[in-house]
Amino acid sequence: MARFLGCAPKEVVFTSGGTEADNLAVLGAVRASTRPERHVVTTAIEHPAVLNACRQLERESVEVTYLRPERDGWVSPEAVRAAIRPDTVLVSVMHANNETGVIQAVGEIGRITRELAVLFHRDGVQAAGKIPFSVNNLGVDLYSISGHKLNAPKGVGALYVRKGLTLQPLQFGGRHENGRRAGTENVPAAIALGAAVAYREDEAKLFSQVRYRIERRVAAEIPHVMVNGWTAPRLPNTVNISFDGIEGESLVIALDLRGFAVSSGSACSSGAVEPSHVLIAMGLAPEQAKASLRFSVGLGNTVEQADALVDAIAASCVHLRRLSPVYV
């Protein structure tokens, strides 16, 4: 894991997954601060693991600024700079968005936080293993990873903690993980995570080919669609598309019946009836957000499968739009 992240082994803390890693980073860093007034800067498009941790901090009298992205889903580094105050303790901006795949500014925000002596956390759950990086190049103090996004088992993750940084632990007990996370480590899962990051084939190029095939064919062959975040740099494996006049959940079901697993939002929002907070923050109307689907390319997916998926999308759209009372 240390070789993968570009850090020292003692800077790695094993966790139960990305959610715990995010919580330990955000809550642990802010609660460890001795400042009388504490302020956090984050974005409105973060994963719920970060957003809900920040809401908990608000209940603890910490002020939080939620920056909204530009229309393409990208958060300006200068907007981050403008939001930082003398009492700012932490900036938390995800590396890449889990719904749109939009990659946020890699080194610029890190340079700003270093210049202003503010801690910087990145949720790297979606980005790790998809794009090359090192924690030093990112300029981060904290970086979260989830195992199952890297083809490791569910239930394991990791948090990079820069040497010398103090975190208040979330759980108490023994001195495991250098006092940062009490409890006996899940050694088999940690070994599996280490094996997963060591077994790194050149998958990004294939991911890009499959994703590109999906979005280009959909845009060319299906009318009234929009690729969300298409003008911003994005992960090679994620595309989010809005289909006018179609309820996203209906299209999810239609594609499921044809043998394809897609999503109308993040996996952690399953069962939610509200439109995606990410797409709303990007400026989409609620009906557009509800008409959007996320397509994620994984290990073993092929261009041929992408073509079959697009054929299924096209047929499903024709059927659902014929039934839609709002599509003309």
C-alpha positions, 0 to 999 in steps of 0.5 A: 500500500505504501508503494502504491500511495508513494508514502512510508508504511507508517503513514498507512492506516488500515480501515473497514472501508472508504467510509471509515477512512473519510470519517477518520480523516475529516472528524479526526483531523478537525477534532484534534485541532486546538483552535477555539474557532474551527472552519472546514471547506468542502464541496457540495458534490462530495460522497455522503461519507464526507458530507455527513461527517461535515454535518456532524461537525456542524452539530459540534459548532464547527462552521462548514463551507460547501462549495458548488462546482461549475456546470461541468462538475469541476470545482475551481481551485481559486474558489477553494482559496477564496473560501479559506479563512484564518480559522480554517482547519481542513479542506476536503475535496474529492479526487474524482466524483463517484457519479460523474467521474469528473477529476478535480484539480490535482495539485493546485488545491494542494499547493494552495493549502500548503501555502496557507498552512491548512490540512488537505484531505482527498477522498480517493475512493473512485480515483485510486487505481484508475489514474496514476498519482502519488500523495506527494504530487497531490499535496495531500495530508490525508487520502482515503481508499476503499478496497472493493473499488480496487477489486479487493474484498468489501470491508477493507480500506486505507487512509494515508496520514502524513507523518507528524499529523495528529488525528483524534481516533474514532474508536478507543482501545489498544494502540493499534495503527500507531494509536490512530485506530484501535482494534485488531486489524483485519489482516487477511483483508489488508493482505488482499488490498495490498495484493490488489494494488500490486496487481496493476495491469494497464486497465485504464486504456481499455476502460477509456475505450469502453467508456468512450464507445458507450458515450459516443454511440449514445450521443450519436444514436439516441436523441435528446441525451446529455453527457454530464461533465463531458467538458471536464477531465474524467475518470476512464471508467465512468460516464453519467448521461441524462435521457430527456423524458425518461425516469431514470429508475425505469431505465435501470429496470429496463436494462436490468431485464436485458442483463445490464447493471447500471445505476441512477446514482451512487451506490450509497444512495440506493433507495433514495427518492431524491434526485442526485445531490451531485447533479443538482449542485452542477445545475441540473433541474430535478427532472434532468437529474432523475433522468440520469444514469451512471455507467461504470466500466469494470475489470473484464468489460469489453467493447463488444459488451459496450455495443450490446449495452448501447443497443439495449439503451436505444431499444429501452429509450424508444419504449419508455419514451413512447409511454412517457407523458412528458416526452414529445 
